[in-house]
Amino acid sequence: MIRIENVSLRYRTTPILHDIDLTIPKGGVTALIGPNGAGKSSLLSLIARLQPLQTGSITIDGLGVDSTPSPELAKVVALLRQDSVIASRLRVRELVGFGRFPHGRGRLTQEDCNIVNQSLRQLDLTDFADRFMETLSGGQRQRALVAMTLAQGTDYILLDEPLNNLDMYYARTLMQALRAIADENGKTVVIVLHDINQASAYADRIVAMKGGRVVGDGTPAAIFTPDVLEGIFGFRMRVETFDGKPLVLHHL
């Protein structure tokens, strides 16, 4: 499990996170939601040790993120940032292969190649495997980045707004793939989503953030109510139930 205790963060004099206490159980899909500037991306970056802890502690399966050697931590948790930058002259297969770097330091075994091929298939990228990244659309590049993250083969997968640039078909396909990975392989997926209906459809648990604080934590049915959503986003939304799941009509 991921255990976050008394974690705060500030940039110079600006507070970003305030006294975060949160436990994310192993397995399943947890969606982080909230308005822009809520601190969702900052929290993911602290879990993955992209920036140092200033206060409190974070452990993943008992491993302290501030004390575990980077090569060991990279075999436990993978993060896809929303601002990932990639070299244009890489082929798709080469990019996805970088996900195996923590395991072989760049020397791919047959097992590594099999995992790369599996990740390409999961994201419907097999036909693009030998294309240069610069020739792909924004949505295709995003899928390649997600495939690279999955290829890392970690038990914990952190994804920061991975649906950016994806059309409806591939957003749905990606969420279905993540749900299957969690269910069939026991992976823990923590995903930042702005599409709250995708969160309702595929997540087991919703963690809502606002102003650098956790303001809601529960099932989609518990969080996606008019009263709770108004407290998070600042306006009232109509909520219906479809196939037993809340459907938020936020555009009306």
N, C-alpha and C positions, 0 to 999 in steps of 0.2 A: 504494500500500500504506500501511497504518498502521504506523508504526515507533515503538515505545515503548522508551525507553532510560533505565535507572537512575532510575525514577520512584518516589518515596516520598511519603507523605501522612500528616499527623497533624492532629488537631483538638485544639488546645491541647496537652495533654501525652499525649493518647491516640494511639498509632500506628494507622493505618488500612491503609496499603499499605507494603510493604517491598521496595525495590530491584526493581521490576518491569522486566524486559526481555522484550519480546514483539514479534513482527512478524506482522501479519495481512495476507496477500497480497490483492491486488485480485481481486474476483470471488468468488462462492460464499457459503456460509452458515457462519459460525463461531458456535458456541454457547458461552456462558460458564455454567458450572455450579459448584455448591458450596453449602455450608450457609449459613444466614443469618449475616450479619456477615462474610462472606468478603472483601468489598471489591469485589464485582462492579459494583454501582451506582456506587460512587465512581470506579472506573476509567472507566466510560462517561462520567461527568460531566466528568472531566479531558480525555478525548478530544474532547468537544464544547465544551470551555472554559466550562462552567457554573461552574467554580471554577478559580482560578489554580493553575498549577503551582508547587510549592514546591521540587522538585528534579528534575533530569533534563530530558528533552525528549520531545516527541511531535510527529511530523510526519505529515501526510496528503498523499500524492502530492507530497512535498517541501515542503509548506507547513507552517511552524511554527504550531501552534495558539495559541501565546502571542504571536505577532507578526503574524499575518495579520488584516487588518481584518475585523470582524464581518460586514459585508455580503458579503464575498468568501467567508468560511468557511461562511456559511449556504447558499451555493450548492454546497458540496462535501459537507457532512455534515449530517444531520438526526438529532435525538434525540427519542424519546418516553420521558419519565420515567414511573415507576410512580406518582408522586404528582401528575400533571398536574391542574390545576384549570381548569374551564371555566365561562364565564358561562351561566346557565340559559336566558336569553332569546335565545340564538343559535339559528338554524336550522342543521340539519346541513350544508346546502350552504355556508352562511356560514363555519362552522367549518372545513370542508375547504378552502375558498378561502383561509383564512389561511396555508395551506401555500405559497401562491404569493407571499406578501408579499416575500420576498427578491428576487424577479424584477421585480416591478412596483410595489413600495411601496404596495400596496393597490389599484392600478388594473388590473383584470383585462382582459386581451385575449381574443380568441376562442380563441387557443391555450391560455391559462390555463384558460378555461372547459372546453375539451375535456379537459384534464388532470384537472380536478376531476371531471368526469363519468366519466372512466376510473377514477379512484380510488374513486368511489362504486360503480361496477359491480364492481370487484375485491373489495370488501368486502361486496357484496350489500346496499347501502344506497340504491339508486336510489329505492325506494318510500318511503324515510324522508327524502328530501332536503329536503322542506319542513316537516318536523316540528321543533318546538322541542326542544332537547337535554333539557330537564327532563321531557319526556314519554316519554323512552326508558328502557329497562331498563339495568342496569349493563353488561351485555354489549354492547348496542347502542351505548352511549356509548363503550365501549372500542374498538369497531370504527371508530367515527367518528374517534376520535383517531388510530388507525393510518392511516386514509385520509388524514387531514390530513398526517401525516408522509410518506406515500408521495407526496402531491401536491407536496411540496417539490421533487421531481425531482432529488435529489442522487445522486451515485454511491455514497455511503456512507450506510447507514441503520442507526442504533443504536436498539435496542428493549429497554427494561428491563421484563421480565416482561409482555409484551403479552397473554399468555393469561389473565391475571387476569380473572375475571368471565365468561369465555367458556365456554359449554357444549361438550360433546365435538364436536358438529357444526361449530361455528364455530372452535374451536381447530384442528381438522383443516383446515378451509377456509383459515384464515389461514396456516398453515404451508405448505399447498400453493401459495398465492398468493405467499408469500415465496420459495419454492423456484423458482417459475416466473419471478419477477422477476429473481432471480440468474442463472438459466440463459439466459433469453431476452433480457435487457437488460443483462447484464454488471454488475449491481449487486453491491455488497458489503454483506451483511447481517450485523451483529453483534448477537446476541440473547441476553439473559439468560433462562434457562429453569430452572424447578424440575422440570418434567416431563422426566426424563432419557430417557424412551422417545420423546418428540417430538424431542428432540435427536438420538437415535440414528437415527430414521427420516428426518430432513430435513437434518441438518447434515453438511458435509464434514469439519469439524474441531471438536474439543472442546478448550476450554481450561478446566481445572479450577482453582479457587481455594479456598484455605483459610487463614484467619488472615492475610489480606492478602498472601498470596504465591501465585504460580503453582506448583501442585504436580503438574500434568499437562498435556500438550499433545500431541495426536495425533488419529488417526482414531477414530470411535466404537468400532471393534473393538479398538483399542489401549487405550482408556480404560475402556470398560465391561466390565471383568473383575472377578471377585470380589475379588481382591487389591487392585487399584487403587481400586475403589469403597470398600472398607473403610478404606483410608488416607484417603480424602476425607471420607466421611460418618460413619465411626466404627462401622459395623456391617456384618456380612457379608451379601451379597445373592446370591441365585441368579440366574444369567444363562443364558439359552437363546439359540439362534439361530433366527430366523424369516425366511425369504426372504433369507438371507444377511446379515441385520443382527442385532446383539445385542438381546435383549429382556430387560430387567431386571425380575425379579419381586420388587421391593423391598417389596411389601405382605405377603409371606408370611413 
